[in-house]
Amino acid sequence: MLVAVVALILTLGVASRVLADRFRIPSVLFLIGAGIAIGPEVLGLVSKDTFGGGLSAMVGVSVAIILFEGGYHLHLGKLRESPRALTRLVTVGAAITWLGTAAAVVVFLETSLEVGLLVGALLIATGPTVIGPILQVVTVRDHVAALLEGEGVINDVTAAILVVVVFEVLVAGNGGLSRLVVDFVARLFVGLAVGALVAGIVWYALSHGNLTPSTGPLHARLIVLAGIVAAYGGAELVAHETGIAAAAMAGLVLGNVDLPHHEEVIDFLDDLSVVVLSFVFVVLAALIDFQDILTLGLAGLAVVVAVTLVLRPAVIYLATTGARYTRRERLFLSAVGPRGIIPASVATLFAVELQSLGRPQEAQLLAGTVFLIIFATVVLQAGLARQIANYLEVSPMRTIIVGGGRVGLSLAERLEQDGENVLVVDEDPDAVEKARKRGLRALEGDGTDADALAEAGVSDAKTVIATTPDDDVNLLVCQLAKTTFDVENVASRVNQPDNVDAFESLDVRAIDLSMATAWSLENVLERPSLSAWMNELGRTGDVQEIEVTAADLVGKRIAEVNAEIPDGCIVGLLTHDDGRTEVPTGDHELRDGDRVTFLGQTNAVDRAIKRFHPHD
């Protein structure tokens, strides 16, 4: 019977992944639905007794594999995308989430402070189990993805250890704040130390094990799998609930060293995580007791509102203050913070522990509150993540700038201010480091090499711009982008005026550096106010050119559509599909293919663009 149940769970997990890819919806939504369907609330095929006493160990190892895979993908370069924001989010932000959630639980559900702190500790975690599926269907700028991924891995570790310490010190024990801090630090140290030690052993085994080309990939997979289990099990032997930290640490270390058969290991981890994620999410969803949730009533909904609509936005805005996140990105991060496996698995464990202590009502409250938050955030935040991203317009295609010199970095910063997803590519490591220090996403690589461009994601890029001081390099970059990767929008800096024709023959937008400098000097001298305002774009004003795609505006005169143009914005230029550009009068009609240039205050220009060029 158990084999049949496991087979059914894995089948549902695979089907959920296929449906998620088909409908572009995070797979966790289908997984939790499948779990509820086979659970005691519907079909009754899976219950708490199905797996006997082995469920905790099965879930623990599964979570360790998922966190190892999350840590393996969390490169240090990615963490440097937004170090200040991430540091705030996993330290002060985690503390605010913990204490704020505890306060909401105590106030609305009228329980003890110890149980409130226990629930708050559980709900710090988001985790790669829910963030990963979201980022598979939602494209965001790299620093946004890095913040979500980093928060998921680090806060999962924090929550897993903190909840054990809170239970043992405050709920089941007699300790105070000092013992809580000491126990937390000690367990975290044990987990990280064991994880780093196992990672070193795995690296040594793979690097000095004389693996043959034919069997090397297979042995690498097996050694890595053994390392995950050893890290988790070894840490658990030393101190309870430290295995999660060990697995995450081992993955982080191995993902940031030169590991033999790296690509094969990545493929193996991706496939393995899909299997265990499917299993553990379906199983834990099947264990949801809706009676526990319904018992909470309106007070439970008040806790959900406090966690999702008050605490999450407050933490995100605190973490991202002064960082390079747009207002829309901060809103997206505020709206996407679903809880995943760690709260579900540990809540089930400690509900049983509370019952054994003779506190059944608090056990019911713990399980009900945690599963209510998980259910609400998975359905609303994970399930609607793509729609939220589309509404907030935080899913831009990538713009690749080859050349990390003064011109390239200045252009990258201006495009970032406009909300573009910019990646700077340069083969000079110093230039890459300089770009990163300025808060830009940068990749070390040769822009004239097709493999380097492919690694940069040129296949999905909307624009490639060459800005190096060498015209031969720029021309080769443009040729690759146009002919090999079929990028439609390609532009280049041209250092020698005689070379402009060579670029234009490739249908590349060529910017003659000497002429551009002359234009800039003329603007400074002849139009100083306009020049100063243009150089301040992204702060108070904006200029944007878009194609008119609003069908109800085509055929109308400018005078008729003035009411559609927000205050603080004007139509500066009208460009027809035959290439003619003119300053429009009230009698000019909008035609199919016309392009309008708006000039004005940033928010007003943004609203005008949405009206004249609504998204598909």
C-alpha positions as CSV (number, residue, x, y, z in Angstrom):
1,M,0.0,0.0,0.0
2,L,2.8,2.4,0.9
3,V,4.5,1.9,-2.4
4,A,1.3,2.6,-4.3
5,V,0.8,5.8,-2.3
6,V,4.3,7.0,-3.0
7,A,3.9,6.2,-6.6
8,L,0.6,8.2,-6.7
9,I,2.3,11.2,-4.9
10,L,5.2,11.3,-7.4
11,T,2.8,11.0,-10.3
12,L,0.8,13.9,-9.0
13,G,4.0,15.9,-8.5
14,V,5.2,15.3,-12.1
15,A,1.8,16.2,-13.4
16,S,1.8,19.4,-11.4
17,R,5.1,20.4,-12.9
18,V,3.9,19.7,-16.4
19,L,0.7,21.7,-15.8
20,A,2.8,24.5,-14.2
21,D,5.0,24.7,-17.3
22,R,1.9,24.6,-19.6
23,F,-0.1,27.4,-17.9
24,R,2.9,29.4,-16.6
25,I,1.8,29.1,-13.0
26,P,4.1,28.3,-10.1
27,S,4.0,24.5,-9.6
28,V,3.5,24.8,-5.8
29,L,-0.1,25.9,-6.5
30,F,-0.8,22.6,-8.3
31,L,1.2,20.6,-5.7
32,I,-0.8,21.9,-2.7
33,G,-4.0,21.3,-4.6
34,A,-3.0,17.7,-5.3
35,G,-2.1,17.2,-1.7
36,I,-5.4,18.4,-0.5
37,A,-7.2,16.2,-3.0
38,I,-5.6,13.0,-1.8
39,G,-5.6,14.0,1.9
40,P,-8.2,13.2,4.5
41,E,-10.3,16.2,3.7
42,V,-11.2,14.9,0.2
43,L,-10.2,11.4,-1.0
44,G,-8.6,10.2,2.2
45,L,-5.7,8.3,0.5
46,V,-3.0,9.9,2.7
47,S,-3.2,10.6,6.4
48,K,-0.7,11.2,9.3
49,D,-0.6,7.4,9.8
50,T,0.3,6.6,6.2
51,F,4.1,6.9,6.7
52,G,4.2,6.0,10.4
53,G,7.1,7.4,12.3
54,G,9.3,7.8,9.2
55,L,7.6,10.9,7.8
56,S,9.8,13.3,9.8
57,A,13.0,11.7,8.5
58,M,11.7,11.6,4.9
59,V,10.7,15.2,5.0
60,G,14.0,16.3,6.7
61,V,16.1,14.6,4.0
62,S,13.9,16.0,1.3
63,V,14.2,19.6,2.6
64,A,17.9,19.1,3.0
65,I,18.2,18.2,-0.7
66,I,16.0,21.2,-1.7
67,L,18.1,23.6,0.4
68,F,21.4,22.1,-0.8
69,E,20.2,22.7,-4.4
70,G,19.1,26.3,-3.5
71,G,22.5,27.0,-1.9
72,Y,24.3,25.5,-4.9
73,H,22.7,28.0,-7.2
74,L,23.3,30.9,-4.9
75,H,26.6,32.1,-6.2
76,L,28.5,34.8,-4.2
77,G,28.4,37.0,-7.3
78,K,24.6,36.8,-7.2
79,L,24.6,37.7,-3.5
80,R,26.6,40.8,-4.4
81,E,23.8,42.0,-6.6
82,S,22.2,43.7,-3.6
83,P,24.3,43.0,-0.4
84,R,22.8,45.8,1.8
85,A,19.2,44.9,1.0
86,L,19.8,41.2,1.6
87,T,21.7,41.8,4.8
88,R,18.9,43.9,6.2
89,L,16.3,41.5,5.0
90,V,17.8,38.4,6.7
91,T,18.8,40.2,10.0
92,V,16.6,43.2,11.0
93,G,13.9,42.1,8.6
94,A,13.8,38.5,10.0
95,A,13.6,39.9,13.5
96,I,10.8,42.2,12.7
97,T,8.9,39.4,11.0
98,W,9.4,37.1,14.0
99,L,8.4,39.6,16.6
100,G,5.7,41.2,14.6
101,T,4.1,37.9,13.7
102,A,4.3,36.9,17.4
103,A,2.6,40.1,18.4
104,A,-0.2,39.6,15.9
105,V,-0.8,36.0,17.0
106,V,-0.9,37.0,20.7
107,V,-3.2,39.9,20.1
108,F,-5.7,38.4,17.6
109,L,-5.6,34.8,18.8
110,E,-5.2,35.5,22.5
111,T,-2.5,32.9,23.1
112,S,0.6,32.9,25.2
113,L,3.7,34.8,24.2
114,E,5.7,31.6,24.0
115,V,3.4,30.1,21.4
116,G,3.3,33.5,19.5
117,L,7.1,33.5,19.3
118,L,7.0,29.9,18.2
119,V,4.6,30.7,15.3
120,G,6.6,33.8,14.5
121,A,9.8,31.9,14.2
122,L,8.2,29.4,11.8
123,L,6.8,32.1,9.6
124,I,10.2,33.8,9.0
125,A,10.9,31.3,6.3
126,T,10.0,31.7,2.6
127,G,12.3,29.2,1.1
128,P,13.5,27.9,-2.4
129,T,10.5,25.5,-2.4
130,V,8.2,28.4,-3.1
131,I,10.5,31.0,-4.5
132,G,12.1,28.7,-7.1
133,P,8.8,27.8,-8.9
134,I,7.9,31.5,-8.9
135,L,11.1,32.6,-10.6
136,Q,10.7,29.8,-13.2
137,V,7.6,31.6,-14.5
138,V,8.3,35.2,-13.6
139,T,11.2,37.1,-15.1
140,V,12.5,39.9,-12.9
141,R,15.7,41.9,-12.8
142,D,18.7,40.0,-11.5
143,H,18.9,42.0,-8.2
144,V,15.2,41.3,-7.4
145,A,15.7,37.5,-8.1
146,A,18.9,37.5,-6.0
147,L,17.1,39.1,-3.1
148,L,14.3,36.6,-3.2
149,E,16.6,33.6,-3.6
150,G,19.0,34.8,-0.9
151,E,16.2,35.4,1.5
152,G,14.7,32.0,0.8
153,V,17.8,30.0,1.6
154,I,19.1,32.1,4.5
155,N,15.8,32.6,6.3
156,D,14.9,28.9,5.9
157,V,18.0,28.1,7.9
158,T,17.2,30.9,10.5
159,A,13.6,29.7,10.9
160,A,14.6,26.0,11.2
161,I,17.0,26.7,14.0
162,L,15.2,29.5,15.8
163,V,11.9,27.5,16.1
164,V,13.7,24.6,17.9
165,V,15.5,27.0,20.2
166,V,12.3,28.9,21.0
167,F,10.5,25.6,21.8
168,E,13.2,24.1,23.9
169,V,14.1,27.3,25.8
170,L,10.8,29.1,26.1
171,V,8.0,26.6,25.6
172,A,9.3,23.3,27.1
173,G,12.1,24.8,29.2
174,N,12.7,27.6,31.7
175,G,15.4,29.6,29.9
176,G,15.5,33.3,29.1
177,L,16.7,35.6,26.4
178,S,20.4,35.0,27.0
179,R,20.1,31.2,26.7
180,L,17.9,31.7,23.6
181,V,20.7,33.7,21.9
182,V,23.4,31.3,23.0
183,D,21.6,28.2,21.8
184,F,20.7,29.8,18.5
185,V,24.3,30.8,17.8
186,A,25.7,27.4,18.9
187,R,23.3,25.5,16.7
188,L,23.9,27.7,13.7
189,F,27.7,27.3,14.2
190,V,27.3,23.5,14.3
191,G,25.3,23.4,11.2
192,L,27.5,25.7,9.2
193,A,30.7,24.0,10.4
194,V,29.5,20.5,9.5
195,G,28.2,21.7,6.2
196,A,31.6,23.4,5.3
197,L,33.5,20.3,6.4
198,V,31.4,17.9,4.3
199,A,31.7,20.3,1.4
200,G,35.5,20.2,1.7
201,I,35.4,16.4,1.7
202,V,33.2,16.3,-1.3
203,W,35.3,18.8,-3.2
204,Y,38.5,16.8,-2.4
205,A,36.9,13.5,-3.4
206,L,35.8,14.9,-6.8
207,S,39.0,16.9,-7.5
208,H,41.5,14.2,-6.5
209,G,39.5,11.1,-7.0
210,N,40.9,10.4,-10.5
211,L,37.4,10.0,-12.0
212,T,37.4,8.6,-15.5
213,P,35.6,10.5,-18.3
214,S,33.2,7.7,-18.8
215,T,32.1,7.2,-15.2
216,G,33.0,10.6,-13.7
217,P,29.6,12.2,-14.1
218,L,27.8,9.3,-12.5
219,H,30.3,9.1,-9.6
220,A,30.1,12.9,-9.1
221,R,26.3,12.7,-8.8
222,L,26.6,9.9,-6.3
223,I,29.3,11.6,-4.2
224,V,27.2,14.8,-4.1
225,L,24.1,12.9,-3.0
226,A,26.1,11.2,-0.3
227,G,27.5,14.6,0.8
228,I,23.9,16.0,1.2
229,V,22.8,13.1,3.4
230,A,26.1,13.1,5.3
231,A,25.8,16.9,6.0
232,Y,22.3,16.6,7.1
233,G,22.7,13.4,9.2
234,G,26.0,14.4,10.6
235,A,24.8,17.8,11.9
236,E,21.6,16.2,13.3
237,L,23.8,13.8,15.3
238,V,25.6,16.7,16.9
239,A,22.6,18.9,17.6
240,H,18.9,18.6,16.7
241,E,17.6,20.6,13.7
242,T,21.0,21.7,12.5
243,G,20.9,19.5,9.4
244,I,19.1,22.1,7.4
245,A,21.9,24.7,8.0
246,A,24.5,22.1,7.2
247,A,22.9,21.1,3.9
248,A,22.4,24.7,2.8
249,M,26.1,25.6,3.7
250,A,27.4,22.6,1.9
251,G,25.5,23.6,-1.2
252,L,26.7,27.2,-1.0
253,V,30.3,26.2,-0.7
254,L,30.3,23.6,-3.5
255,G,28.4,25.9,-5.8
256,N,31.1,28.6,-5.5
257,V,34.2,26.4,-6.1
258,D,35.6,24.9,-9.2
259,L,33.9,21.5,-9.0
260,P,34.5,18.8,-11.6
261,H,31.5,17.8,-13.6
262,H,29.7,21.0,-12.5
263,E,27.1,21.0,-15.3
264,E,26.2,17.3,-14.7
265,V,25.8,18.0,-11.0
266,I,23.5,20.9,-11.7
267,D,21.3,18.8,-14.0
268,F,21.2,16.0,-11.3
269,L,20.3,18.5,-8.5
270,D,17.5,20.1,-10.6
271,D,15.9,16.7,-11.4
272,L,16.3,15.5,-7.9
273,S,14.8,18.6,-6.4
274,V,11.8,18.4,-8.7
275,V,11.1,14.8,-7.3
276,V,11.6,15.6,-3.6
277,L,9.8,18.9,-3.9
278,S,6.8,17.2,-5.5
279,F,6.8,14.5,-2.8
280,V,7.2,16.7,0.3
281,F,4.7,19.4,-0.8
282,V,2.0,16.9,-1.8
283,V,2.5,15.0,1.5
284,L,2.4,18.0,3.7
285,A,-0.5,19.5,1.9
286,A,-2.4,16.2,2.5
287,L,-1.9,16.7,6.2
288,I,-3.7,20.1,6.4
289,D,-6.5,19.9,8.9
290,F,-9.1,22.4,7.7
291,Q,-10.9,22.1,11.1
292,D,-7.8,23.7,12.7
293,I,-7.9,26.5,10.2
294,L,-11.7,27.1,10.5
295,T,-11.4,27.2,14.3
296,L,-9.3,30.4,14.0
297,G,-12.2,32.3,12.4
298,L,-11.8,36.0,11.7
299,A,-8.9,36.3,14.1
300,G,-6.9,34.0,11.8
301,L,-7.7,36.2,8.8
302,A,-6.5,39.2,10.8
303,V,-3.1,37.4,11.4
304,V,-2.9,36.8,7.6
305,V,-3.5,40.5,6.9
306,A,-0.9,41.5,9.5
307,V,1.7,39.2,8.1
308,T,1.1,39.8,4.4
309,L,-0.1,43.4,4.1
310,V,1.6,45.0,7.1
311,L,4.8,43.2,8.1
312,R,6.0,42.1,4.7
313,P,5.7,45.5,3.0
314,A,7.3,47.2,6.0
315,V,10.2,44.8,6.0
316,I,10.8,45.1,2.3
317,Y,10.7,48.9,2.3
318,L,13.1,49.0,5.2
319,A,15.5,46.5,3.5
320,T,15.4,48.2,0.1
321,T,15.7,51.8,1.3
322,G,18.6,53.4,-0.4
323,A,19.1,50.4,-2.7
324,R,18.5,50.4,-6.5
325,Y,15.0,49.0,-6.5
326,T,12.2,50.8,-8.3
327,R,9.0,51.5,-6.6
328,R,7.3,48.8,-8.6
329,E,9.9,46.3,-7.7
330,R,9.5,47.1,-4.0
331,L,5.7,46.6,-4.4
332,F,6.4,43.2,-6.1
333,L,8.7,42.1,-3.4
334,S,6.1,43.2,-0.8
335,A,3.4,41.2,-2.6
336,V,5.5,38.0,-3.0
337,G,6.6,36.3,0.2
338,P,4.9,32.9,0.3
339,R,5.7,30.4,3.0
340,G,6.8,26.9,2.2
341,I,8.1,23.6,3.4
342,I,10.0,24.6,6.6
343,P,6.9,26.1,8.4
344,A,4.7,23.2,7.2
345,S,7.1,20.4,8.2
346,V,8.2,21.8,11.5
347,A,4.7,23.0,12.5
348,T,3.5,19.4,12.2
349,L,6.3,18.2,14.4
350,F,5.8,20.8,17.2
351,A,2.0,20.5,17.1
352,V,2.6,16.9,18.2
353,E,5.1,18.1,20.8
354,L,2.7,20.6,22.3
355,Q,0.0,17.9,22.5
356,S,2.5,15.7,24.4
357,L,3.0,18.5,26.9
358,G,-0.8,18.6,27.5
359,R,-1.5,21.8,25.5
360,P,-3.8,20.6,22.8
361,Q,-5.5,23.9,22.2
362,E,-2.1,25.6,21.5
363,A,-1.1,22.7,19.3
364,Q,-4.3,23.2,17.3
365,L,-3.7,27.0,17.1
366,L,0.0,26.5,16.0
367,A,-0.9,24.1,13.2
368,G,-4.0,26.1,12.1
369,T,-2.2,29.4,12.0
370,V,0.9,28.2,10.1
371,F,-1.1,26.2,7.5
372,L,-3.5,29.1,7.0
373,I,-0.6,31.5,6.3
374,I,1.0,28.9,4.0
375,F,-2.3,28.2,2.1
376,A,-3.1,31.9,1.8
377,T,0.3,33.0,0.6
378,V,0.8,30.0,-1.8
379,V,-2.6,30.5,-3.4
380,L,-2.6,34.3,-3.5
381,Q,1.0,35.3,-3.8
382,A,2.7,32.3,-5.5
383,G,-0.4,31.5,-7.6
384,L,-0.8,35.1,-8.8
385,A,2.9,36.0,-8.9
386,R,3.0,36.3,-12.8
387,Q,-0.1,38.4,-12.9
388,I,1.3,40.6,-10.1
389,A,4.6,41.0,-12.0
390,N,2.8,41.8,-15.2
391,Y,0.5,44.4,-13.5
392,L,3.5,46.1,-11.9
393,E,5.6,45.7,-15.0
394,V,8.6,44.3,-13.3
395,S,9.5,41.7,-16.0
396,P,11.7,43.6,-18.5
397,M,13.7,41.7,-21.1
398,R,17.5,41.9,-20.6
399,T,19.6,44.7,-22.0
400,I,23.3,43.5,-22.5
401,I,26.0,46.1,-22.6
402,V,29.4,44.8,-23.8
403,G,32.1,47.1,-22.3
404,G,32.5,48.2,-18.7
405,G,34.3,51.4,-19.3
406,R,33.0,54.9,-18.5
407,V,30.6,55.0,-21.3
408,G,29.2,51.6,-20.7
409,L,28.7,52.1,-16.9
410,S,27.1,55.5,-17.3
411,L,24.7,54.1,-19.9
412,A,24.0,51.1,-17.6
413,E,23.1,53.3,-14.7
414,R,20.8,55.5,-16.8
415,L,19.0,52.4,-18.2
416,E,18.7,50.9,-14.7
417,Q,17.0,54.2,-13.6
418,D,14.5,53.6,-16.3
419,G,13.7,50.2,-14.9
420,E,15.6,48.1,-17.5
421,N,17.2,44.7,-16.7
422,V,20.8,45.6,-17.5
423,L,23.8,43.2,-17.6
424,V,27.4,44.5,-18.2
425,V,29.8,42.1,-19.9
426,D,33.6,42.8,-19.8
427,E,36.6,40.5,-19.9
428,D,38.5,42.7,-17.4
429,P,37.9,41.5,-13.9
430,D,38.6,45.0,-12.5
431,A,36.0,46.5,-14.7
432,V,33.5,43.9,-13.6
433,E,34.2,44.5,-9.9
434,K,33.9,48.3,-10.5
435,A,30.5,47.8,-12.1
436,R,29.4,45.6,-9.2
437,K,30.5,48.2,-6.7
438,R,28.3,50.7,-8.5
439,G,25.4,48.4,-7.9
440,L,25.2,47.0,-11.4
441,R,24.9,43.4,-12.6
442,A,28.1,42.4,-14.3
443,L,29.6,39.2,-15.9
444,E,33.2,38.6,-16.6
445,G,33.6,37.3,-20.2
446,D,34.6,38.1,-23.7
447,G,31.7,39.8,-25.6
448,T,33.1,38.7,-28.9
449,D,32.8,35.0,-27.9
450,A,29.4,33.4,-28.7
451,D,29.6,31.2,-25.6
452,A,30.1,34.2,-23.3
453,L,27.1,36.0,-24.9
454,A,25.0,32.9,-24.5
455,E,25.9,32.7,-20.8
456,A,24.8,36.3,-20.5
457,G,21.4,35.4,-21.8
458,V,21.6,37.0,-25.2
459,S,19.0,34.7,-26.6
460,D,16.4,36.3,-24.4
461,A,17.8,39.9,-24.7
462,K,15.8,42.6,-26.3
463,T,18.8,44.9,-26.8
464,V,22.6,44.5,-27.2
465,I,24.8,47.5,-27.0
466,A,28.6,47.6,-27.7
467,T,30.4,50.4,-25.9
468,T,34.1,49.4,-26.0
469,P,36.8,51.8,-27.3
470,D,37.7,49.3,-30.0
471,D,35.5,49.5,-33.2
472,D,36.6,46.0,-34.4
473,V,35.5,44.5,-31.1
474,N,32.2,46.4,-31.2
475,L,31.5,45.4,-34.8
476,L,32.1,41.7,-34.0
477,V,29.8,41.9,-31.0
478,C,27.1,43.4,-33.2
479,Q,27.6,40.7,-35.9
480,L,27.2,38.0,-33.3
481,A,24.1,39.6,-31.8
482,K,22.5,40.1,-35.2
483,T,23.4,37.0,-37.2
484,T,24.0,34.3,-34.5
485,F,21.4,35.3,-31.9
486,D,18.9,37.2,-34.0
487,V,18.7,40.2,-31.6
488,E,16.5,42.8,-33.2
489,N,17.7,45.9,-31.4
490,V,21.5,46.3,-31.6
491,A,23.4,49.6,-31.1
492,S,27.1,50.5,-30.8
493,R,29.5,53.2,-29.9
494,V,31.6,54.1,-33.0
495,N,34.9,55.7,-32.2
496,Q,36.1,56.5,-35.7
497,P,33.5,58.3,-37.9
498,D,34.8,56.4,-41.0
499,N,33.5,53.2,-39.5
500,V,29.9,54.3,-39.2
501,D,28.9,52.8,-42.6
502,A,30.2,49.3,-41.6
503,F,27.9,49.3,-38.6
504,E,24.9,50.7,-40.5
505,S,25.3,48.0,-43.2
506,L,24.4,45.5,-40.4
507,D,21.3,47.4,-39.5
508,V,23.0,48.5,-36.3
509,R,22.2,51.8,-34.7
510,A,25.7,53.5,-34.8
511,I,26.5,56.3,-32.4
512,D,29.4,58.3,-33.7
513,L,31.3,59.3,-30.5
514,S,32.7,62.5,-31.9
515,M,29.3,63.6,-33.2
516,A,27.6,62.7,-30.0
517,T,30.1,64.8,-28.0
518,A,29.5,67.7,-30.4
519,W,25.7,67.4,-29.9
520,S,26.1,67.3,-26.1
521,L,28.4,70.4,-26.2
522,E,26.0,72.3,-28.4
523,N,23.1,71.5,-26.1
524,V,25.0,72.7,-23.0
525,L,25.9,76.0,-24.8
526,E,22.7,76.7,-26.7
527,R,20.1,74.9,-24.6
528,P,21.5,74.9,-21.0
529,S,18.2,74.4,-19.2
530,L,17.1,71.6,-21.4
531,S,20.5,69.9,-21.2
532,A,20.6,70.1,-17.4
533,W,17.1,68.7,-17.2
534,M,17.9,65.9,-19.6
535,N,20.9,64.9,-17.5
536,E,18.7,64.7,-14.5
537,L,16.3,62.2,-16.2
538,G,15.0,59.5,-13.8
539,R,14.8,61.9,-10.9
540,T,12.1,64.4,-11.8
541,G,11.4,64.0,-15.5
542,D,11.4,61.6,-18.4
543,V,11.3,61.4,-22.2
544,Q,9.9,58.3,-23.7
545,E,9.1,57.3,-27.3
546,I,6.4,54.6,-27.9
547,E,4.3,53.2,-30.7
548,V,0.6,54.0,-30.4
549,T,-1.2,50.7,-30.0
550,A,-4.4,51.8,-28.3
551,A,-6.9,51.1,-31.1
552,D,-9.5,53.6,-29.9
553,L,-7.0,56.5,-30.3
554,V,-6.0,55.7,-33.9
555,G,-7.7,58.2,-36.3
556,K,-8.2,60.9,-33.6
557,R,-6.7,64.3,-33.8
558,I,-4.1,65.4,-31.1
559,A,-6.6,68.0,-29.9
560,E,-9.2,65.2,-29.3
561,V,-6.8,63.0,-27.3
562,N,-5.4,65.8,-25.2
563,A,-7.8,64.7,-22.4
564,E,-6.1,61.3,-22.4
565,I,-2.7,62.9,-21.7
566,P,-2.0,63.4,-18.0
567,D,-1.2,66.8,-16.6
568,G,2.6,67.4,-16.5
569,C,3.2,65.6,-19.8
570,I,3.1,66.8,-23.4
571,V,3.5,65.2,-26.8
572,G,6.9,66.5,-28.0
573,L,7.2,64.7,-31.3
574,L,5.2,62.6,-33.7
575,T,7.0,60.1,-35.9
576,H,5.1,58.5,-38.8
577,D,5.7,55.0,-40.2
578,D,7.3,56.6,-43.3
579,G,10.1,58.1,-41.1
580,R,8.8,61.7,-41.0
581,T,9.1,63.4,-37.6
582,E,7.4,66.6,-36.7
583,V,6.2,68.6,-33.8
584,P,2.4,67.9,-33.8
585,T,-0.3,70.5,-33.8
586,G,-3.9,69.9,-32.6
587,D,-5.0,69.0,-36.1
588,H,-2.5,66.1,-36.6
589,E,-4.2,62.6,-36.7
590,L,-2.8,59.5,-35.0
591,R,-2.3,56.7,-37.5
592,D,-1.3,53.1,-37.4
593,G,2.4,52.8,-36.8
594,D,2.9,56.3,-35.5
595,R,5.3,56.8,-32.7
596,V,4.8,59.5,-30.0
597,T,7.5,61.1,-27.9
598,F,6.2,62.1,-24.5
599,L,8.1,64.6,-22.4
600,G,7.3,65.6,-18.8
601,Q,7.2,64.5,-15.2
602,T,8.1,60.8,-14.7
603,N,4.8,59.6,-13.3
604,A,2.8,61.6,-15.9
605,V,4.9,60.1,-18.8
606,D,4.4,56.6,-17.3
607,R,0.6,57.0,-17.2
608,A,0.6,58.4,-20.8
609,I,2.6,55.4,-22.1
610,K,0.1,53.0,-20.5
611,R,-2.8,54.8,-22.2
612,F,-1.3,55.1,-25.6
613,H,0.6,51.8,-25.5
614,P,-1.3,49.3,-23.3
615,H,0.5,46.0,-22.7
616,D,-0.7,43.0,-24.5
